[in-house]
């Protein structure tokens, strides 16, 4: 299964193969045009998180994480590395499709049996709304990246329990610059 997932990820990277992968792209290469929509998150971030209790009664602190965003493929994509405090890992590869005016995203994590396909679109308020395409989520889930502020940025995962008529925040993240 792992070989299949790695093979699928390599197929997704094939369109970017023309870029120089021998070294990391300059980080400012992702700060032009639509790529800047996710490029603005490039950096090394300390994650403070909270989770809504299953009964919906209160928010409880999460374990936290480190999240590193990098520009790759000479500015053609943004890749991030999710490292939860409790161990594990995950990575997103985010590439903007100019024809569709949307982001195409692949998520892979050691806790998933395969790859997750996601798309994202910038909203009028500057936030990025990510929709999980596959595998199908029950209940449906979506993620919102909010524009950065002076101290970092916020992110929220939402679920819908009424066929996507309303959305409830279930997981919140605050990202601030990582410092050791």
N, C-alpha and C positions, 0 to 999 in steps of 0.2 A: 504494500500500500504506500509506503514511504517513497519507493522508487517511482511509482505512478505520480504521486504528488510533485516530486522534484521534476519529473519529466514534463508535467503540465506547466509548471512554473517556467521551465526553460523555453517551452514553446511560446509562452506569453512574452518572454524577454527577447525572442528572436527579432521582432521589428526594431528593437533598439540596438541590435548587434553591430550596426554600422558605426555606432559611436565608439569612442575609445574607452574600453572597460579596464584598461591596465592601470588607471588611476582614477581617483574620485574626481568628479566634475567640480569646478569652482562653484561654491554655494550660491554666488550671485547669478549664475546662469539660469536659475529657476525663479528669478525675480522679474522676468519680463513677460508681458502678455498674460494669457490665461493661466500659465504655469505658476504665476505668482499667487494664485488663489490658495494653493497648498504650500507654495514656496515660503510664504510668510510664517510658517510653523517650523522652518528649518532651525535646528538648534538641539541642544541637550536639555531636557526638561525633567524636573522633579514633579511627580504626580501625587497629589493629595486627592483621595477619592472618598465618596460616601455612597452607600447602598440603601435603598428603601427596603425595610423589612417586608417579608412576604405578605404579612397581614396589612401592610400599608400604614401602620401606626406611627412609625418614626424612621428617621434616618440614622444609620450607624456608620462609623468610620470603616474604611477599607484598609487594606494592607499597604497601599501606595505602590509606586512603580517608578521606573526610569523610562523615558520615551525619547528616542533620538531620531530626528528627521534629517535626511540628507538629500542633496540634489545628485542625481545620477544620469548617465547617458548624455553628457554634454547639455544638460538642461531640458531633456525630453521627459523626465519623470522625477517623482519624489518617492523615496523609499524611507520607511520608518522601521524602527526596531523597538518592540515593546518588551520590557523586562520587569515583570512583577516582583515585588519585594519577596514574596514567598517562593520564588523560583519559577522556572519555565521561560518561554519566549514566544514571540510572534513577530511577523513582519507583513507589511502592506507594500505593494508596488502600485503606485498611482500614476496613471498616464492620461493626459487630456486628449480627448477625441474632438478635434476642431470641427469635423463634419457634423457630429451630433451635438456639439457644444455641451458635452458632459465628460465627467471623469469616469474612466474604467479602472476598477480597483480589484486586485486579487489579495486576499488575506489568507495567511497560512500560520498555524500555531501548533505547538506540540500537543495541545489538548484536543485538536480536531482530527477527524479521520481523513479529511481531504481539504480541498481548497474552497474558500467562500468567494463568490462573485458579488461585487458591490458596484453601484454607480453613484455618482455624486453630482450635484448641480448647485451652483451659487444662487442664493436667493437675493431678493431685492435689498434686504438689510445687510448684505455682505456675508451672512453665515453660509456654511456649506452643509447641505442636507444630503446625507448618505442613506441610500436605500439598499437593503440586502436583496439580491435577486435570486441567488441559490447558495446553499440549499434553502428551501422554503422554511420560514421561521413560524413556529406556532407557540405563542401568539406572535403576530407581526412585530418587527422591531425596526427602528431607524435610529440614526445617530446625527447629531448636529454639532458641528465645529463653529464656535462663535469667533468673530474677529478678535485679534489680539488687542490688549490694552497695554498700558504702561508697565504692568507687572507680570504679564503672562497672557493666558487665555483659558477659556472654559469650553467644556465639551459635555454633552448629555446624551445618554441612551434612553429612548422611550419605547414603550410597548402599547399596543392597542388591544383592548378586550371587547371591542364592539365593531368589528369589521372596518377598522381604520377611520371611524368617524371622529374619535377623540384619541388623544395620546397622553400617556402618563409617564412622567419622569421616573426612572427606576435606578439609574446609576449616573452619578455626576463626578466630573473630574475638574480639578483646577491645576493647570500647569504653570510652574514658575521656573526661572532659570536654575539649572542644576549647579550646585556648588558643593565642593567637598570640604 
